[in-house]
């Protein structure tokens, strides 16, 4: 139906650890993300691809933050929006480095897990990180099946992008200015027929591969 946010998998290490790549995590005491979270699952998937085996410190996000600030671990994972308060908290306690993944690493990760996309964290997002950082992440949005009618899908998307836009922007200010149209058009799976109808109505060009066979043009 639509996407409204992209969450980045941020491999955070202490600057004084000197760890600036995934290989540097091998054998190091490292938290893979909050226990049972998707961040933890992605961490194991990604590091497994590169045969990187940290000494995992399994804990909740809160306990991991304490361990980070006490220098019991060299770093932790956070899956969240590009500007993430948890990473800011880490950086305030001990200066943080977010590992920059190479184009080759990102390509290998996406080939293995095509639900992931490349995410760039702009320079200056976090104090002390003065260069763009590339990683992978997941688009966040609303999904449905073809059982939802084109009209119902259209009504939902219109409410999100038009009639009710001010409501969710007030409720989610950190993502209020996200380019949700561009995020939706970057989908790797076909859009719902109602989404296509709304975009066509707005004069937005929809790539052919994103138009589902059940879509019916509305005059």
C-alpha atoms as one frame of an Amber mdcrd trajectory, in Angstrom:
protein
   0.000   0.000   0.000   2.668   2.521   0.986   5.965   3.060   2.774   6.548
   5.926   5.190   9.958   5.261   6.758  13.244   3.449   6.249  14.999   1.925
   9.249  18.771   1.470   9.077  20.773  -1.373  10.618  23.430   0.645  12.444
  26.535  -1.212  13.624  27.696   1.078  16.428  31.160   0.761  17.965  33.085
   2.938  20.373  35.458   5.246  18.536  38.301   4.324  20.835  37.909   0.630
  19.928  39.279   1.460  16.481  36.749  -0.919  14.879  35.592   0.538  11.570
  34.548  -2.553   9.596  32.625  -5.772  10.123  35.750  -7.941  10.263  36.916
  -5.926  13.246  34.007  -7.332  15.276  35.345 -10.883  15.050  36.006 -12.206
  18.556  35.014  -8.905  20.203  32.419  -8.537  22.950  29.469  -7.141  20.998
  25.722  -6.829  21.465  23.743  -7.978  18.379  20.710  -5.842  19.236  17.943
  -6.208  21.780  17.090  -9.809  22.568  14.405 -11.121  20.214  14.351  -8.020
  18.009  14.581  -7.898  14.234  17.851  -6.010  14.695  19.326  -9.069  16.417
  18.065 -11.380  13.687  19.542  -9.168  10.940  22.849  -8.910  12.785  23.275
 -12.690  12.841  22.252 -12.953   9.183  24.658 -10.239   8.027  27.696 -11.205
  10.096  27.149 -14.847   9.190  27.509 -13.952   5.506  31.021 -12.671   6.167
  32.041 -15.357   8.673  32.349 -12.775  11.437  31.873 -14.268  14.902  31.807
 -11.788  17.788  31.687 -12.807  21.430  28.007 -11.981  21.656  26.695 -10.083
  24.669  23.000 -11.022  24.664  20.874  -8.410  26.410  18.003  -5.960  26.146
  18.618  -2.603  24.487  18.678  -0.892  27.877  21.236  -3.317  29.297  23.307
  -3.075  26.117  23.374   0.715  26.436  24.622   0.380  30.019  27.290  -2.106
  28.968  28.333   0.234  26.150  28.645   3.243  28.439  30.614   1.133  30.951
  32.890  -0.102  28.115  31.997  -3.725  28.818  31.323  -4.173  25.097  32.864
  -2.630  21.986  29.492  -1.861  20.454  25.912  -2.724  19.720  23.311  -2.754
  16.938  20.345  -0.440  16.480  17.715  -0.859  13.785  15.871   2.423  13.579
  15.278   5.646  11.666  18.374   7.392  10.340  18.179   9.929  13.165  17.833
   7.568  16.102  17.603   8.681  19.734  19.207   5.450  20.978  22.339   6.049
  18.893  22.390   9.641  20.127  22.246   8.303  23.683  25.197   5.973  23.013
  27.172   8.824  21.459  26.540  11.030  24.467  28.042   8.446  26.824  30.996
   7.225  24.723  31.775   8.685  21.260  30.352   6.366  18.645  31.389   5.167
  15.204  28.794   3.726  12.815  30.414   1.144  10.538  30.342   2.100   6.859
  29.610  -0.899   4.628  31.302  -1.105   1.236  29.297  -1.303  -1.978  30.467
  -4.912  -2.360  29.274  -5.822   1.139  25.898  -4.158   0.575  25.446  -5.949
  -2.755  26.215  -9.312  -1.149  23.797  -8.680   1.717  20.946  -7.612  -0.577
  21.540 -10.562  -2.885  21.149 -12.909   0.101  18.304 -10.957   1.697  16.432
  -9.026  -1.010  13.967  -7.526   1.481  16.798  -5.207   2.538  17.769  -1.980
   0.782  20.776   0.337   0.829  20.471   3.182   3.335  22.735   6.223   3.574
  23.143   8.083   6.856  24.181  11.621   5.890  27.346  13.166   7.287  26.674
  15.135  10.462  23.629  13.103  11.479  25.505  12.171  14.648  28.080  14.350
  16.377  31.600  13.350  15.417  30.619  11.423  12.274  31.535  13.799   9.470
  31.128  11.501   6.476  28.214   9.655   4.881  27.733   6.151   6.264  26.256
   3.424   4.068  24.463   0.425   5.499  21.358  -1.664   4.832  17.879  -1.370
   6.228  14.223  -2.150   5.842  11.389  -0.037   4.452   8.466   0.367   6.871
   4.905   0.619   5.672   1.525  -1.038   5.197   1.131  -4.253   3.234  -1.974
  -6.162   2.213  -3.127  -8.805  -0.266  -5.073  -8.681  -3.495  -8.172  -9.575
  -1.474  -8.418  -5.904  -0.504 -10.421  -4.241  -3.244  -8.929  -1.519  -5.421
 -11.434   0.992  -4.035 -10.673   0.148  -0.405  -6.939   0.314  -1.085  -7.411
   3.680  -2.791  -9.363   5.001   0.204  -6.607   3.939   2.622  -3.816   5.482
   0.557  -5.780   8.693   0.011  -6.323   8.945   3.760  -2.594   8.444   4.369
  -1.266  10.786   1.688  -4.051  13.365   1.566  -7.070  13.575   3.875  -5.367
  12.370   7.063  -1.812  13.502   6.367  -1.785  16.172   9.076  -2.904  13.626
  11.677  -0.055  11.154  11.208   2.463  13.960  10.713   1.526  15.294  14.146
   1.735  11.799  15.633   5.043  10.961  13.939   6.983  14.245  13.675  10.369
  12.596  13.095   9.075  11.213   9.797   6.659  13.987   8.906   8.779  15.295
   6.043   9.828  11.937   4.620   9.311  11.542   0.872   6.745   8.761   1.216
   5.955   8.805  -2.525   9.593   8.105  -3.425   9.799   5.453  -0.694   6.673
   3.745  -2.034   7.884   3.861  -5.637  11.162   2.245  -4.512   9.216  -0.887
  -3.586  10.636  -4.217  -4.736   7.157  -5.785  -4.937   4.087  -4.643  -6.912
   1.938  -1.895  -5.433  -1.674  -2.443  -4.517  -4.104  -1.534  -7.311  -5.572
   1.210  -5.110  -2.133   2.768  -4.640  -1.617   2.804  -8.396  -5.032   4.424
  -8.870  -4.164   7.171  -6.376  -0.753   7.853  -7.919  -2.177   7.985 -11.441
  -4.836  10.415 -10.192  -2.042  12.623  -8.816  -0.117  12.544 -12.087   2.670
  10.394 -10.594   4.293   7.959 -13.017   4.276   4.390 -11.730   6.917   2.004
 -13.121   5.356  -0.807 -15.136   6.837  -3.501 -12.913   4.993  -2.055  -9.900
   1.540  -2.165 -11.525  -0.309  -5.367 -10.519  -2.332  -7.318 -13.108  -5.578
  -6.677 -11.193  -5.269  -2.889 -11.537  -8.140  -1.321 -13.508  -7.725   2.201
 -14.860 -10.412   4.586 -13.619 -11.716   7.240 -16.013
